[in-house]
């Protein structure tokens, strides 16, 4: 039995499939949306993984009224951070598509 350390180039690499990154980003996005905005609709997420990096696209429905710029910055930062920690990938981009603003029944009309 050989107990000497194996050089890193001989150990191989761990790969994280795009579908796994997508599922992790979906869960992270859902948690962050609930914490930050109270949104009940989970995001739709797509991910592209290449050479240790990931790019994410989240399609969201957000409550209205909301400071969109601040909320979007928080969501982008927190999703990137959580996905990076959980996958070991460097998240280089988080694109948000706001598909719907939901005024909800209890929020009333904006005058």
Phi, psi and omega in degrees: 000128182266121181255007179286149180296147179262134180299144184302324181291343180262350182281338183097190183221151174264130177246144179246114181296153180302322181295328177289316177299320178298315180294319178295315180294325177296313179295316179298316179299317179299313180297317181292319179298318179295314181296315189276322189235345185078009181298142182257343182271123179291153179286154166266133188232141167231149182226147172236126182243133179205123172047055176080006179234159178224144172239135185239147173229122179245130174256124191237153163244125183242151176289154178234137004277155182199143173287093188298317183299312180295315180298317181295319177300314180298314181298313179301311182297312185290321177296314179301316181295312182295317179296319178299315180295316185283335183252339186081004178270153173269117181275113185267342183203136172231108180262132179249130172247114178271108184273331188206137170253123186255112179285341178067161182286325186270001183267343177075185181269152174266128182253000000 
